[in-house]
Amino acid sequence: MSYQKSDKAEVNVLIKISSKKISQLVLEPWGEEIQIKLNDEVRMCGVGPAANSFIELDCGEESICVTSWKDSTLSVSINGNTLDTASAVIPSL
């Protein structure tokens, strides 16, 4: 999907893992699970349409669920290493 500069938004999030209990990052709507550990630094960058551009974080006891906005993609790096994730634009239903 291609966007004009004014139509595109970028949202950045930094999470520092400070609990031994949290061991998983779940990327939605892709359903991807990424293992994380104590002291990891997780950086995420969502890119997509400007309308309703936000990243939702739902922190559970053992995992963090990350939900990106409609028609966006999400890149993830842990401790400076960019991961090859399944994040791709999912067309609206």
N, C-alpha and C positions, 0 to 999 in steps of 0.2 A: 504494500500500500504506500502511496506517495502523498506527501503533505506539503503545502505551502509553508513557508517559515512561520507565518502568523497563525496557521491552523494547528501547529504542532506544539506539544508540551513535553518537557522533560522533568521527571520527578526523581530526586535522589534521596536515598535512605541509608543511614549507617546504623548497624546494630552491633553492640559489643556483648558477647556472650559471657555472663558473669555467674552462671549457675551450672553446676555439674549435672543437674537434672535435665536441662534442655539439650537434646541430642539430635533434633531434626528440624529442618526448614522445609515447609511444604509450599510449593508454588502453585497457585490457582489462577486461572482456570485450567492449567495444564496438567495438574495432578502429579507433578514431579516431586520426589522426596530427595532431599540432600542432607547428608550427615554433617553435623557440626559438633564442636566440642568446646569445653571451657577455654576462655581467653581468645577464641576466634573473633576476628573482626570481619563482619559481613557487610559488603557494600552492594547496593542495588540501584540500578538506574532504569526507570520505566520511560518509554518513549511512545507517544501516540497522539491521537487527536486531543486538542486543547480542552474540549468540552468534558466536564466531569473528571478531570485528570487528578487522580489520587491513588495512593497505594494504602491498602488497609492491612494492618498487622493485628492478628489475633493471637495473643500469647497464652498458651496452655502450660500445664505443668511440665511436659516433656517435649513440646514442639512449639514452633512459631509458624502460623499459617499466614502466608503473604498473598493477598489478592490484588491483582493489578486491574486497572480500569478497562472497559470495553475497547476492543480493537488496538490494544497496546502490546508492546513486547517488553520483556524484562531481562536485563543482563545482571548477572550475579558474579561477584568476586569474593573470595575468602582469603584473607591475609595477603591480598595483592595478586592472587592468581585467579584470572577470569575463567569461569566454568563454561563448558559447552552444555547449555541447557536446552530443553525442549521448547523454550519460549518462542512462540511464533504467533502472528496475528490469527486469531480464531474468528471467522466471520460470524456476524450476528445471526441468530436463529430467527 
